[in-house]
Amino acid sequence: MAISELLDTLRGASSRHLEELIQWLQIPSISSDSHRRVEVTKAAEWVAEKLDRAGLEVEKIETEGHPMVYAQTPVVPGAPVVVVYGHYDVQPVEPLEEWISGPFDPTVRDGNLYARGATDDKGQVLTHVQSVCDWLASGESLPLQIKFLIEGEEEVGSRNLEAMLPTLSERLACDCVVISDSSQYADGQPAITYGLRGLATYELRVDGPSQDLHSGSFGGAVMNPAIALCHLISSMVDQQGRIQIPGFYDRVRPLEPRERQQWKGLPQDDREFAAAVGVDQLFGEGGFTTDERRWARPTFDVNGLRSGHQGEGVKTIIPATASAKISFRLVPDQDPQEITPALEQHLRKHAPAGVRWSLRVEHGAPGMLANTESRFVQAATDAIEKAFGVKPVLIREGGSIPIVTRFQEVLGCDCLLLGWGLSDDNAHSPNEKFRVEDYHRGIVASAILWDEIGKLNQSPKT
Amino acid sequence: MAISELLDTLRGASSRHLEELIQWLQIPSISSDSHRRVEVTKAAEWVAEKLDRAGLEVEKIETEGHPMVYAQTPVVPGAPVVVVYGHYDVQPVEPLEEWISGPFDPTVRDGNLYARGATDDKGQVLTHVQSVCDWLASGESLPLQIKFLIEGEEEVGSRNLEAMLPTLSERLACDCVVISDSSQYADGQPAITYGLRGLATYELRVDGPSQDLHSGSFGGAVMNPAIALCHLISSMVDQQGRIQIPGFYDRVRPLEPRERQQWKGLPQDDREFAAAVGVDQLFGEGGFTTDERRWARPTFDVNGLRSGHQGEGVKTIIPATASAKISFRLVPDQDPQEITPALEQHLRKHAPAGVRWSLRVEHGAPGMLANTESRFVQAATDAIEKAFGVKPVLIREGGSIPIVTRFQEVLGCDCLLLGWGLSDDNAHSPNEKFRVEDYHRGIVASAILWDEIGKLNQSPKT
């Protein structure tokens, strides 16, 4: 079979493809909602059955939480092995009143399919399921082996997958993991994401007197924990966002001149960006563009503050305690394990006398950089260009997907992050959407990708 | 009548004095609790009736809130006029489970009378009511005119009294206001309080993006309002508590060498003080003792912080907004009206780009300093020494009683703050108490005070 015949078949099946996505989206598989356990399992079964009907070898992998769906096509001797990772669970839907159509009543408006999970991630992972199922339905065999791993706990932290990954490593052995859970750079500009930032999150707490004190009787005699907390936070970062913890930047891998050059060509407009988020100007380290700062520079943020009186009116106290939720975004080759002692050392040095501080380590993950020179990136570039009519740009992403780094570490494979969505798809927000055309183009791009990867020699690793 | 006879009478009436205080304390006159309106009025009526029975001219002054009780003894030509100010309303009682006996079930244990309002302020103001009533009951006339003003909204800010003070100024015309709503310096060491700190309170708010943003996608591009708030607060005060706002100290009246000398003789122990509040060391501006810093130096405190995620776990956002409740304690001759523009100027200079700040002025009051050379201070010193057997020390107090400054301004009178209580009387806390012996000594001191003031010439002012 020529690939062109398959693409014709895929394009002819667009109604069915859309109908099937709508079916899947009707299942409210909110993984964080313990009242939705039945629906979450139903969403797993929906995709397991679809893969089973297409002839894949399917297995439901039980976990301590929601099950994972594993499915594989036959081994193709001498050809590469690809794992497609995705998730069938979705975010909560609150605030419900802001949805124009119901989150589990998928509705097409202006060329977009609106529903919770449309882009994150049912719609995107289904592009790969459709391309593989239709390929097999055509009677032809695939030119590579594909292994699906579609989990149900991505929106609640992938804890069980992360814990089980070492024991699954043999089954998941592969040359490349393909993930479609990100987005294009902009409307009409598809992208391959080759970098992610890491994360180190903490709760910093400052304790002072054993109870709230009257600020009249004690002000000037007892250190105020809320002020101490502000001093500590202020000491950690300057007004341009440059982190002041000694050694923090030691392992930061500099941007490659080549990637800086490439990103400069992206249609990024600071003024539009600022207006879209509602600020009068952007912010950050000098010497870097906005995309460079978001994607390839480490940052520090306070995610929450809490101390003393928060209600209406005045209560003139020295609060007994103050706390902050803080987080760093890390970049390769920073190690969250090394950030913690550096932060503690900084706090020891800067903490005022008369209060006690404590730091609770929440969680961390290193950043990720994929090899942009890999044959898989080349194959994906060709596939996307053929499907979308535009050559994809190579970008990074400022967020963190800890499981991707774990795949790299445990499976020793390449990674392809191929986003078919758009950055305004409202993942995690009301009125989540996925452009119908991007769904169909994603299916076509996926099929071409299998064809392109099939032309590669088997990895030297396997 | 010799004063000694009256004092014998007073000492012989101690059982009745205690019984009457217990009666008054049984009325739960919590002014902030709208379900207690009947009881609050009942407490006003209790003291009004007592004063009426003693032959004073009594008037219930209605306000938009709780009523004030006004009562006066006859004019004494050529003699001074004294206003006794106090309040019959009390603080809330929560947490109830921490009370050993019920807050409105007055109980004597170990020589202390436990009840809400025991020291703040029913017990203390009643000392003056008892001395006057018993004086009149003896058939003798007082050697001065006394005007009682006992209000029911002190614990909720005295707003109505403050607003009505100008219209009451003729009725309240006097040479001196006497207030017993503070405490002795220490057990066995009575005090006359001649200074109070003022207050300027604000809510400082920093607004950034129009909604919480994902710190992965936006961290490094958008200024974090919580960090901006920490920078601003940190910029306002150094680690020793020295306020960094230009001009802030310009009007601070230096401590008199004489008062510094006198306070040095007070039995103050930093180590005990720190241990009592649960910190390992005290804090504050160099060059001043703890009492000097608490009583006579201006201070800055953060009373509350609020921003972003405050619940369990991690939410990696750039919060849309952050806010702090902040307050300054001021000293003579600082003016809260001048602090606000200086603070605004400082914020304008230090606010980072990319966020917007706003400052809401809550309320303010200047500090107060009474004339320690006045004949009323001398009279009170003699009275206290005779009643307590110890000469009182002259101290200031770090808290603020805004109405006192208003009395000085509107009535142009002297002020005597005579505290019969102790600093560990748990005003505003569970197990509020008043030492029974101090109540009785307060009544005796009050009677001697009227005698001493009666010996003074009429004020040149009236």
HADDOCK unambig.tbl for C-alpha pairs under 7 A between the chains (distance, minus, plus):
assign (segid A and resid 208 and name CA) (segid B and resid 279 and name CA) 6.15 0.50 0.50
assign (segid A and resid 209 and name CA) (segid B and resid 277 and name CA) 5.40 0.50 0.50
assign (segid A and resid 209 and name CA) (segid B and resid 278 and name CA) 4.89 0.50 0.50
assign (segid A and resid 209 and name CA) (segid B and resid 279 and name CA) 5.35 0.50 0.50
assign (segid A and resid 210 and name CA) (segid B and resid 277 and name CA) 6.05 0.50 0.50
assign (segid A and resid 210 and name CA) (segid B and resid 278 and name CA) 4.97 0.50 0.50
assign (segid A and resid 216 and name CA) (segid B and resid 329 and name CA) 6.89 0.50 0.50
assign (segid A and resid 216 and name CA) (segid B and resid 398 and name CA) 4.54 0.50 0.50
assign (segid A and resid 216 and name CA) (segid B and resid 399 and name CA) 3.75 0.50 0.50
assign (segid A and resid 216 and name CA) (segid B and resid 400 and name CA) 6.78 0.50 0.50
assign (segid A and resid 217 and name CA) (segid B and resid 294 and name CA) 6.34 0.50 0.50
assign (segid A and resid 217 and name CA) (segid B and resid 397 and name CA) 6.98 0.50 0.50
assign (segid A and resid 217 and name CA) (segid B and resid 398 and name CA) 4.77 0.50 0.50
assign (segid A and resid 217 and name CA) (segid B and resid 399 and name CA) 5.54 0.50 0.50
assign (segid A and resid 218 and name CA) (segid B and resid 294 and name CA) 6.16 0.50 0.50
assign (segid A and resid 219 and name CA) (segid B and resid 294 and name CA) 6.01 0.50 0.50
assign (segid A and resid 219 and name CA) (segid B and resid 299 and name CA) 6.16 0.50 0.50
assign (segid A and resid 220 and name CA) (segid B and resid 241 and name CA) 6.95 0.50 0.50
assign (segid A and resid 220 and name CA) (segid B and resid 283 and name CA) 6.75 0.50 0.50
assign (segid A and resid 220 and name CA) (segid B and resid 284 and name CA) 5.24 0.50 0.50
assign (segid A and resid 220 and name CA) (segid B and resid 293 and name CA) 5.32 0.50 0.50
assign (segid A and resid 220 and name CA) (segid B and resid 294 and name CA) 5.35 0.50 0.50
assign (segid A and resid 220 and name CA) (segid B and resid 299 and name CA) 5.67 0.50 0.50
assign (segid A and resid 221 and name CA) (segid B and resid 282 and name CA) 5.55 0.50 0.50
assign (segid A and resid 221 and name CA) (segid B and resid 283 and name CA) 5.07 0.50 0.50
assign (segid A and resid 221 and name CA) (segid B and resid 284 and name CA) 5.66 0.50 0.50
assign (segid A and resid 221 and name CA) (segid B and resid 290 and name CA) 5.88 0.50 0.50
assign (segid A and resid 221 and name CA) (segid B and resid 293 and name CA) 6.58 0.50 0.50
assign (segid A and resid 221 and name CA) (segid B and resid 294 and name CA) 6.21 0.50 0.50
assign (segid A and resid 222 and name CA) (segid B and resid 282 and name CA) 5.33 0.50 0.50
assign (segid A and resid 222 and name CA) (segid B and resid 283 and name CA) 5.24 0.50 0.50
assign (segid A and resid 223 and name CA) (segid B and resid 283 and name CA) 5.53 0.50 0.50
assign (segid A and resid 224 and name CA) (segid B and resid 301 and name CA) 6.56 0.50 0.50
assign (segid A and resid 226 and name CA) (segid B and resid 302 and name CA) 5.98 0.50 0.50
assign (segid A and resid 227 and name CA) (segid B and resid 234 and name CA) 6.97 0.50 0.50
assign (segid A and resid 227 and name CA) (segid B and resid 302 and name CA) 6.15 0.50 0.50
assign (segid A and resid 230 and name CA) (segid B and resid 230 and name CA) 4.42 0.50 0.50
assign (segid A and resid 230 and name CA) (segid B and resid 231 and name CA) 6.92 0.50 0.50
assign (segid A and resid 230 and name CA) (segid B and resid 233 and name CA) 6.46 0.50 0.50
assign (segid A and resid 230 and name CA) (segid B and resid 234 and name CA) 5.73 0.50 0.50
assign (segid A and resid 231 and name CA) (segid B and resid 230 and name CA) 6.93 0.50 0.50
assign (segid A and resid 231 and name CA) (segid B and resid 234 and name CA) 5.03 0.50 0.50
assign (segid A and resid 233 and name CA) (segid B and resid 230 and name CA) 6.45 0.50 0.50
assign (segid A and resid 234 and name CA) (segid B and resid 227 and name CA) 6.97 0.50 0.50
assign (segid A and resid 234 and name CA) (segid B and resid 230 and name CA) 5.73 0.50 0.50
assign (segid A and resid 234 and name CA) (segid B and resid 231 and name CA) 5.04 0.50 0.50
assign (segid A and resid 234 and name CA) (segid B and resid 234 and name CA) 6.55 0.50 0.50
assign (segid A and resid 239 and name CA) (segid B and resid 352 and name CA) 6.54 0.50 0.50
assign (segid A and resid 241 and name CA) (segid B and resid 220 and name CA) 6.96 0.50 0.50
assign (segid A and resid 277 and name CA) (segid B and resid 209 and name CA) 5.40 0.50 0.50
assign (segid A and resid 277 and name CA) (segid B and resid 210 and name CA) 6.07 0.50 0.50
assign (segid A and resid 278 and name CA) (segid B and resid 209 and name CA) 4.91 0.50 0.50
assign (segid A and resid 278 and name CA) (segid B and resid 210 and name CA) 4.98 0.50 0.50
assign (segid A and resid 279 and name CA) (segid B and resid 208 and name CA) 6.16 0.50 0.50
assign (segid A and resid 279 and name CA) (segid B and resid 209 and name CA) 5.36 0.50 0.50
assign (segid A and resid 279 and name CA) (segid B and resid 354 and name CA) 6.00 0.50 0.50
assign (segid A and resid 279 and name CA) (segid B and resid 355 and name CA) 6.87 0.50 0.50
assign (segid A and resid 280 and name CA) (segid B and resid 354 and name CA) 5.82 0.50 0.50
assign (segid A and resid 281 and name CA) (segid B and resid 354 and name CA) 4.96 0.50 0.50
assign (segid A and resid 282 and name CA) (segid B and resid 221 and name CA) 5.56 0.50 0.50
assign (segid A and resid 282 and name CA) (segid B and resid 222 and name CA) 5.32 0.50 0.50
assign (segid A and resid 282 and name CA) (segid B and resid 354 and name CA) 5.98 0.50 0.50
assign (segid A and resid 283 and name CA) (segid B and resid 220 and name CA) 6.76 0.50 0.50
assign (segid A and resid 283 and name CA) (segid B and resid 221 and name CA) 5.07 0.50 0.50
assign (segid A and resid 283 and name CA) (segid B and resid 222 and name CA) 5.22 0.50 0.50
assign (segid A and resid 283 and name CA) (segid B and resid 223 and name CA) 5.50 0.50 0.50
assign (segid A and resid 283 and name CA) (segid B and resid 354 and name CA) 6.43 0.50 0.50
assign (segid A and resid 284 and name CA) (segid B and resid 220 and name CA) 5.25 0.50 0.50
assign (segid A and resid 284 and name CA) (segid B and resid 221 and name CA) 5.67 0.50 0.50
assign (segid A and resid 290 and name CA) (segid B and resid 221 and name CA) 5.89 0.50 0.50
assign (segid A and resid 293 and name CA) (segid B and resid 220 and name CA) 5.31 0.50 0.50
assign (segid A and resid 293 and name CA) (segid B and resid 221 and name CA) 6.58 0.50 0.50
assign (segid A and resid 294 and name CA) (segid B and resid 217 and name CA) 6.34 0.50 0.50
assign (segid A and resid 294 and name CA) (segid B and resid 218 and name CA) 6.16 0.50 0.50
assign (segid A and resid 294 and name CA) (segid B and resid 219 and name CA) 6.00 0.50 0.50
assign (segid A and resid 294 and name CA) (segid B and resid 220 and name CA) 5.35 0.50 0.50
assign (segid A and resid 294 and name CA) (segid B and resid 221 and name CA) 6.22 0.50 0.50
assign (segid A and resid 299 and name CA) (segid B and resid 219 and name CA) 6.15 0.50 0.50
assign (segid A and resid 299 and name CA) (segid B and resid 220 and name CA) 5.67 0.50 0.50
assign (segid A and resid 301 and name CA) (segid B and resid 224 and name CA) 6.58 0.50 0.50
assign (segid A and resid 301 and name CA) (segid B and resid 318 and name CA) 6.67 0.50 0.50
assign (segid A and resid 302 and name CA) (segid B and resid 226 and name CA) 6.00 0.50 0.50
assign (segid A and resid 302 and name CA) (segid B and resid 227 and name CA) 6.15 0.50 0.50
assign (segid A and resid 302 and name CA) (segid B and resid 318 and name CA) 6.99 0.50 0.50
assign (segid A and resid 303 and name CA) (segid B and resid 308 and name CA) 5.76 0.50 0.50
assign (segid A and resid 303 and name CA) (segid B and resid 309 and name CA) 6.01 0.50 0.50
assign (segid A and resid 303 and name CA) (segid B and resid 315 and name CA) 6.79 0.50 0.50
assign (segid A and resid 303 and name CA) (segid B and resid 316 and name CA) 5.92 0.50 0.50
assign (segid A and resid 303 and name CA) (segid B and resid 317 and name CA) 5.25 0.50 0.50
assign (segid A and resid 303 and name CA) (segid B and resid 318 and name CA) 5.79 0.50 0.50
assign (segid A and resid 303 and name CA) (segid B and resid 319 and name CA) 6.20 0.50 0.50
assign (segid A and resid 304 and name CA) (segid B and resid 307 and name CA) 4.97 0.50 0.50
assign (segid A and resid 304 and name CA) (segid B and resid 308 and name CA) 4.24 0.50 0.50
assign (segid A and resid 304 and name CA) (segid B and resid 309 and name CA) 4.47 0.50 0.50
assign (segid A and resid 304 and name CA) (segid B and resid 310 and name CA) 5.68 0.50 0.50
assign (segid A and resid 305 and name CA) (segid B and resid 305 and name CA) 6.11 0.50 0.50
assign (segid A and resid 305 and name CA) (segid B and resid 306 and name CA) 5.18 0.50 0.50
assign (segid A and resid 305 and name CA) (segid B and resid 307 and name CA) 4.77 0.50 0.50
assign (segid A and resid 305 and name CA) (segid B and resid 308 and name CA) 6.59 0.50 0.50
assign (segid A and resid 305 and name CA) (segid B and resid 310 and name CA) 6.65 0.50 0.50
assign (segid A and resid 306 and name CA) (segid B and resid 305 and name CA) 5.16 0.50 0.50
assign (segid A and resid 306 and name CA) (segid B and resid 306 and name CA) 5.00 0.50 0.50
assign (segid A and resid 306 and name CA) (segid B and resid 307 and name CA) 6.76 0.50 0.50
assign (segid A and resid 306 and name CA) (segid B and resid 310 and name CA) 6.42 0.50 0.50
assign (segid A and resid 307 and name CA) (segid B and resid 304 and name CA) 4.97 0.50 0.50
assign (segid A and resid 307 and name CA) (segid B and resid 305 and name CA) 4.76 0.50 0.50
assign (segid A and resid 307 and name CA) (segid B and resid 306 and name CA) 6.77 0.50 0.50
assign (segid A and resid 308 and name CA) (segid B and resid 303 and name CA) 5.76 0.50 0.50
assign (segid A and resid 308 and name CA) (segid B and resid 304 and name CA) 4.23 0.50 0.50
assign (segid A and resid 308 and name CA) (segid B and resid 305 and name CA) 6.58 0.50 0.50
assign (segid A and resid 309 and name CA) (segid B and resid 303 and name CA) 6.02 0.50 0.50
assign (segid A and resid 309 and name CA) (segid B and resid 304 and name CA) 4.47 0.50 0.50
assign (segid A and resid 310 and name CA) (segid B and resid 304 and name CA) 5.70 0.50 0.50
assign (segid A and resid 310 and name CA) (segid B and resid 305 and name CA) 6.67 0.50 0.50
assign (segid A and resid 310 and name CA) (segid B and resid 306 and name CA) 6.45 0.50 0.50
assign (segid A and resid 315 and name CA) (segid B and resid 303 and name CA) 6.80 0.50 0.50
assign (segid A and resid 316 and name CA) (segid B and resid 303 and name CA) 5.90 0.50 0.50
assign (segid A and resid 317 and name CA) (segid B and resid 303 and name CA) 5.25 0.50 0.50
assign (segid A and resid 318 and name CA) (segid B and resid 301 and name CA) 6.67 0.50 0.50
assign (segid A and resid 318 and name CA) (segid B and resid 302 and name CA) 6.98 0.50 0.50
assign (segid A and resid 318 and name CA) (segid B and resid 303 and name CA) 5.78 0.50 0.50
assign (segid A and resid 319 and name CA) (segid B and resid 303 and name CA) 6.19 0.50 0.50
assign (segid A and resid 329 and name CA) (segid B and resid 216 and name CA) 6.88 0.50 0.50
assign (segid A and resid 352 and name CA) (segid B and resid 239 and name CA) 6.55 0.50 0.50
assign (segid A and resid 354 and name CA) (segid B and resid 279 and name CA) 5.99 0.50 0.50
assign (segid A and resid 354 and name CA) (segid B and resid 280 and name CA) 5.82 0.50 0.50
assign (segid A and resid 354 and name CA) (segid B and resid 281 and name CA) 4.96 0.50 0.50
assign (segid A and resid 354 and name CA) (segid B and resid 282 and name CA) 5.98 0.50 0.50
assign (segid A and resid 354 and name CA) (segid B and resid 283 and name CA) 6.43 0.50 0.50
assign (segid A and resid 355 and name CA) (segid B and resid 279 and name CA) 6.86 0.50 0.50
assign (segid A and resid 397 and name CA) (segid B and resid 217 and name CA) 7.00 0.50 0.50
assign (segid A and resid 398 and name CA) (segid B and resid 216 and name CA) 4.56 0.50 0.50
assign (segid A and resid 398 and name CA) (segid B and resid 217 and name CA) 4.78 0.50 0.50
assign (segid A and resid 399 and name CA) (segid B and resid 216 and name CA) 3.77 0.50 0.50
assign (segid A and resid 399 and name CA) (segid B and resid 217 and name CA) 5.55 0.50 0.50
assign (segid A and resid 400 and name CA) (segid B and resid 216 and name CA) 6.80 0.50 0.50
